[in-house]
Amino acid sequence: MDVIVCVKQVPETAEAELKIDASGKKIEKTGLVFDINEWDDYALEEAVRIKEKFGGTVTAITVGPEDSDSTLRKCLARGADKAIRLTDPKFEGSDAFATAKILHSVIKTMHFDLILTGAQAGDDGSAVVGPVLAELLGVPHAAMVKKIELGEGKAVVNRELEGGLEERLEVKLPALFAVQTGINEPRYVSIMGIRKAMQKEIKVMRLSDTGLNESEVGESGSWLKIEKLYVPPVEKQAEFLQGSPDEIATKIVEILKSRGLI
Amino acid sequence: MDFELTAEQKMIVETAAEIARDFGPEYWREKDKKHEFPEDFWKSLVDAGFPGILIPEGYGGGGMGMFEMLLAMETLVSEGCGLAGEWFLCLSSIFGGASITKHGNETQKEKYLPKIAKGMEFCLALTEPDAGTNTLNIKTTAAKNGDEYIINGQKIFISGADRAKGTVLVTRTTPVDKAPKKTLGLTLFIVDLPNPAIEIIPIEKHGIHYSKTFEFYINDLHVSKENVLGEVDKGWYLLLDTLNPERMSFSAAACGLGLLAIKKAVEYAKERKVFDAPIGAHQAIQFPLAEAKSKIEAARLLNYKAAWLYDRGQECGAEANMAKVAAVEAGTEAVYHAMQAFGGYGYAVEYDVERWWREINLIRLAPVTHQMALAFIGQHVLGLPKSY
């Protein structure tokens, strides 16, 4: 089973104080810590588990700047066999569609049984790259995947829906699954893994290696352009629940369930 | 001078931080309160291969150095584990792993190192009630009897002896008065535990309740000559290769504890408002923390230098002792002032800093007292007459 995992390096924003940079379209990156996108971390772990169970290879691939190597090294240390970094100044400003095109240009030349991506990225949160990539490759996809069971030429997956519901699908392989957090428990990078990772090569590819032209990538190849990035004004909202304690408790449970919190 | 960490070293730091995030202060508050060994924490360290950092790759380890070990320990401690982030790795990887890697024969290396890399716990049976820091004065004797040795004696403050599956046991094979030099006549043995000839009695402690420390009685313990670690009668010189990294480990712990306490105090001092301003706006809070932070950063560099020398097989005693002096002073100062910043809450268990205070108090007493480290520097670095 050959699995390709698409990963992205993103800033850790949970505890950071974010600032908008002078362009007004990006966040100030100075002082931020970058790491593998949380959802991709689960996708990688799932891929490594599949390899451990069924054999085959895991290839991690990213579109990003040179310092994305630390994310790729982490993937290699966790059990990926190969890593590819797609880097070119012309890729700058690519939206989800353009990013999917860049990934597609390389992945279409590779053998794969399965592609895993995170359901979304922690920075832009667009949740689109995976599905668009699947469309470009002409393979089926499922998003928000919480469980994968592999069979002969097919997979059965559970998708997370709103309100705590799950949907079970049978999907023909090869396919792309965009995984949700919690699908597994990602392992720690191990000392032995770190040692092995340093001996593996990260293949770097540029625009000229993709067969795409300049107009297909970056801002010119994108459907979306960021006009402005800003911190939304703080609003205080409070909803008072009415009724008996039992009724209020029931309503609270419903609200929490509807937001996927319990 | 290149201060940039390699990609490999950065990954060790990241993994250590990730583990520390999963086992933060709340976890240790509970383990300390319940006097409970942190099974799942140790399992995570083992899964991540941390006990094998110093063990050569051929024996299932990472084949890295003391510098990498210090990075791991310091990060685990400072990112939330407190002293535990150093403690268990020191017991198994320094006392067992470093000692056997440096001085074990092929059979011993094959027998123990792969197991230590996979989490076999170890301890060091060195300190004695009548010898203390004066290791050369130990009374535990190993008498040669054909192909074996019969060992008798008493040890004290042997941490982890309840769980350890092996110990490096320090004995005298030639009495002090018959040895050509005082520093000759000590012999190290590797002994599997538990052993019916060894009885252990727990010592109640001031802190670190998640790990037990023991009195350790040895009554007619028979061990084969195959169990000798290194050369007979040369144990003192071999022991230094274990004691110096032990000092470095505790310096890393002192720096880590100081950084952890400062971080928590700064968070608190930014939020806590009294007299219309956050308390951190006042120099009485700010300056002591700033001073301690500066001293910790200096101590860390000295400790790294000690590790750098050790990893190159060079003499590192002076640096290891000076780093220990600097680290324990800086770390203690940091935890003290962090506790002050919390005011009355500093005394509440819930705020954790009181636990770190109990933990850092160990480091001025062990692995060597602050005064004995100063005496070493006075005598061996400054060339002054022996003061004791």
Contacts between the chains, C-beta under 8 A, distances in Angstrom:
chain1	res1	chain2	res2	distance
A	35	B	14	7.5
A	69	B	7	7.5
A	70	B	7	6.8
A	70	B	10	6.7
A	70	B	11	7.8
A	73	B	7	5.7
A	73	B	11	6.5
A	74	B	11	6.7
A	74	B	14	7.4
A	77	B	11	6.1
A	187	B	47	6.7
A	188	B	15	5.4
A	188	B	18	6.1
A	188	B	19	6.1
A	188	B	44	6.5
A	188	B	47	6.1
A	188	B	48	4.0
A	189	B	11	5.8
A	189	B	14	7.1
A	189	B	15	4.6
A	189	B	18	7.7
A	189	B	48	7.0
A	190	B	15	7.7
A	190	B	47	6.9
A	190	B	48	5.0
A	190	B	49	4.1
A	191	B	12	7.2
A	191	B	48	6.6
A	191	B	49	3.4
A	191	B	50	6.4
A	191	B	52	5.8
A	191	B	53	5.6
A	191	B	61	7.4
A	191	B	62	3.8
A	191	B	64	7.2
A	192	B	49	5.1
A	192	B	52	7.3
A	192	B	60	7.8
A	192	B	61	8.0
A	192	B	62	6.3
A	193	B	49	7.5
A	194	B	8	5.5
A	194	B	11	4.8
A	194	B	12	6.6
A	194	B	15	7.7
A	194	B	62	7.1
A	195	B	8	7.5
A	195	B	57	6.8
A	195	B	62	5.6
A	195	B	63	7.0
A	197	B	11	7.4
A	198	B	7	6.8
A	198	B	8	5.5
